[in-house]
Amino acid sequence: MNDGKGRALGMDRAITRRDFLNGVALTAGVAMLSPGFLATADMRAGEQSSDYYPPALTGLRGSHPGSFDAAHSLRDGTFWDQAGTPADTGESYDLLVVGGGISGLSAAHFFRKIAGPKARILVLDNHDDFGGHAKRNEFHSGQRTMLGFGGTFSIESPAPYSTVAKGLIRELGIDVASYPKYVNEDLYRSLGLYPKIFFDKETFGADRLVINPMTHVSGESQDASIGAGALERFLKEAPFSQQARKDYERLVTEKKDYLPGLSSDEKKARLARMSYNSFLTDVVKVSPEVVKLLQARPQPSFGIGYDAVSAQDAWGGGEPGFAGMNLDPAPGKGMNRDAIPNEEAEKYFFHFPDGNASIARLLVRKLIPQAIPGHSAKDVVKARANYAALDQDKSAVRIRLNSTAVRVKHQGDPASAQGLEIAYARGGKVHTVRAAHCILACWHVVIPHICEQLPDKQKEALSSAAKVPLLYTNVAIRNWKAFQKLGVSSIYAPSAYHSHMNLDVPVSIGGYECSRKPEEPIVVHMMKTPCKPGRPARDQHLLGRVELFTTTFETMERNIREQMARVVGPGGFDPANDITAITVNRWPHGYAYEYNSLWDKFWLEGGETPCEMARKPFGRIAIANADAGAYAYTDCAIDHAYRAVAEIMKS
């Protein structure tokens, strides 16, 4: 860290990113106990402290150190060898929920509405904060608080929200149609800032920032005011060979039927079975430089590049090359739901400054009002959560953090049992509670290890739900004058460590104010999916997960600083002086895996999907979460929470 280049990047600066103790973030002004200390101390006393406030922690977050140790030990078959005899808490509940993400919190809410306000509910979560992937990141600059989303981005979905999901959003007080009142959509454009592409010299021969003439797959629309001149500017400035320039222009402007003599359905069937990269290389026959440019564009949606996404899905996502193919607009067999346009769904959008962490906070307020002060979906944005109120003896609903469920077992034959015993690891010890019902709203890959009574076929289906690994990085900076000088609001960097980087969405709501002037501090959001191109999607996700678990925060930080220096350094950005805080939300188990026509035969041919088999109720146990629908969106998490509650109410 103390080498000359590291000092120039600011690796030695005492910013509020972290002071490391065995890889655990300890931040100024936040007295957070390390997992090692909590293992031998009174964990509840630490959580009852007024200083316990996870959203303000920086450094390595997401699946943070200490949150996965027990689960990994279970997976490896070593946990019970050293766990000791579980201690019976004597607690009994009507419902125990494993997983405090949006699905688990929604399940608790739906159950309480049916069972009544006196129903006793316990939610267990292995992380030090609730919300699951809906993670809130807070930064402080003087008297100013800045928020970032550390996971789930927005209320959005490729398909329309269900009646159930829309109903919960309304019940929480969120008026989705009012979103235009809170977002300043013209802010960056009014300052001359537009989306751009960063070409790196290792891949393209030169470091160069060029206007982006494309619509982003991640959902960011290309500004119409750039006009027809964008393509001309791009072709002039991009460090492409002459052949690559001609090929790219041909790809985006030519209307050619590349599969003549086939019907629309036959073309879609062909496209569903080839990757977009194969389509570009073997059918359209463009330069490898063009393929490299487009490779990383689907990562925000799929967690993989176009080597592992079908050409049919690329067509649905609006990629170039299909204008002359005469494809009817109806989705083809095996098409990913992310790639099917839907006008109604596109209009149903709302982004809070902390992403869908605000939904999680609103659900907690419904369940435990004293934990989240306030009364509206607007004031929740600035509310400081009272974590000491989450797990109180007298409360009907309790949320117990830093607690990993390690065994869920019926008391007797699952077909006739009247209750369950649940064991969980917390503070270096194992405890047990009893419950009449249990909803497993945790990751599907964990369930076979904690519920051994499940049928083997169901365990196999649960284990197939490979998660998509990703990094959501938030960097607080002193100002964004360098971005203004370079005329850039967001950056697609196909070969960089983080493939996407953008200034914070300018949303002001409930007294929270976004950054409006380049002289003001702001949060820059960066995204990485650790892909391994050339391999099947599940293999890429597995290898990417290993990469995230084995990469140190110091390495991540250095990559962040080096990338920002290269991309916006020419505008005057100095990472040593301009970065004030860094939070890396590491999600080795990130998005729910969505089925892919290239790798999942059943998705093309029909029949029962693994997620349908995986989510079947078992005795007094039901299964929720976005994995249950193989659909990585909040509405899916809500819908399957509702289904799971309906199932246990029948048992």
Steps between C-alpha positions, in 0.01 A plus 500: 500500500786738577669479159540822303216428261273405789574830676430691180162327480426577864525145635667639813240772564293476818165537327183362656524184294638279771767440756562130468498247779521153347308617193214651700394860448525728801398854409545832670199600706345152485591268785442168327620183666694255285362147447796362692409707806130426467577131506615527859302799625134564569383555144165638604670767710691613191182519293323695773767770490396834350818482290385183324408635157604276206389734216784738588767231484731526202766269361395145414123463536232287335595146604735643758763310699332289766166469321572177313738301721233277657330435166828406334581267789162331452569464130839344572355258755706630792253716691350246739842356582582815695163658573441346841159430652239757394357716780121510517380861520155390612351726234198394297351675196207468267732561205873498458642655182853416389627801306442869570498619139198645325345156450542402864372833632206485257418149619495619861272787399257282304484241779432766763215644295330159504598374846448834676722753682560266794658231284854430617753520216878467499713593199857367496768649275869419473603856411554790740220694328154416369392534137703224336619626160305822556797660675522863615838678489533832684779755461555825688674810370487775760131545581396333177378140486534315171333168425591222264334174402711202591276249328146501363473815288135591451135410481513364147448176313496387136150361559215696661480482878235257619190613687659368820831682451333826396268471798790473744678797340184708544453375856849621583398847380711507184337695218689366199331742260642795699862412419546780240449753783812378678748431220677775308525321167644805323775580752800337333385578147455866592865508603614337177560155652418186300565123504841403362713194433850450638735312267809366678839477334557135595195393298452773241844659470424830677335640812220710359162630620252511212132592465272199543264469202317199647212447741623339820371153575511597870199722444662839451351660190725674254420869500304589188659845475834341400324434171621337183845650539585257782587216265717726284683631808545150635646365175737795479626474859494126580844330489378252241676364195357614167334160454341515847359846423342371179364189674350694789334750269365213289371322809301796632377649173457218250160329477594153384330165550785281621282185505310520170247236408389433859175599668506735800455207742772301330739794524425545869558131561837529329589817691402340832765232447795724414672764710489862388878486461460203265235688307732798463805292409358219289184652350553875475877449476617811683849573627606353837541862619125553467430179693732615779320834514158342547606205719431648846179688423258240643688457827268726705203283401644150468832504686672362191617634165372438150712186468237335724179689408292392203464705184123486553539671838732758342228572243244543779741730683527732201850414384597574138493252213134407484338797322465311171413160644121548480445352846149541635494669843364200691757331728649175375532174693777509757515879511618644830242716674755782524504511120123522442391866467182600684369856492298466822800365689730774371271767647494339846829634635613667822853546632572598859846648574586177685329277245248250630653518847220750557248222431670281760495787749131565435424133560695507827304811601175305439624207708681691778392868490745609770794383287450751216369845598263685270171447322549519124692353210672834462621556856642146516787616276658713774383294798771349718408141584499404868666157488459454874124467444524209256526217753308590815353236734160670520462550125272266304730530198874468544787526250819328616808599304840329491315170529550221246237224488685166504217248542125503438334177611145380559428372847394156389375377163477797258155386386351521850737715706348784697810716495867543415828551678736753343866525595709805421860607552561832671796638690697177474219291651201304372151575630160342437147635481168340412241612250167382367602589143815597315558689177842460345561832327873442476704405195389170348854359493509521882172318566617139437768550766263628769195283422621142466146355509418631153462245217818444299335615175404831662850544643644448153268765356588744779873445444465582130413862578849636434524860616646776284804667666549875480657805659301817561756764592421848631772765505440834673696783337555866594356633176423399143671784313713250307185332370367838389825588327491172309128535427414157642223375731545125460772278360489159338847344521480157333847381605548680832479356852158663541314490171253774592547825693257789544426807704223449754141516378390859585207430732386738778225377732384535860754772580786308341670709231701370209822663381411767243827687447831354383666672798297288744583149627330205335493120497632318195353154446712228337401146402700185429398145417799263516443318171715225349414526127489185292346278769135406569314755710484291819873427479571871459292577808678235708846623401394861551375419847838352591670812364293731719558293812875489446562860392611730783345838556841657444507354147147622434585848626810523285298400194238763581758774535694399190186484288372839613844652443514366145142581404438843656857596593534694171221726631702581812380222731762402760406180683740578785330827584149473354383165642357537849345156561469159333242229560523177304186289520627151428229256392654160413140378519334791322221492246261207481604287203268550202461225244694527176409340168867422428551290813157394632334255263174494698465877453476445125302178498257559788411283798545551873784737583743438787364799693150351492628176650723685746224715652253222585375519860617229739299433812498825696773653285450727199764655274515858373751749351577602141672165447154343523409666170848506342440870449733758654249774583325633809151422372600134472623501860168651614285263293671191635480627856124527451481149352707354783273652764193363323659153500582490871154629590364181344729271702 
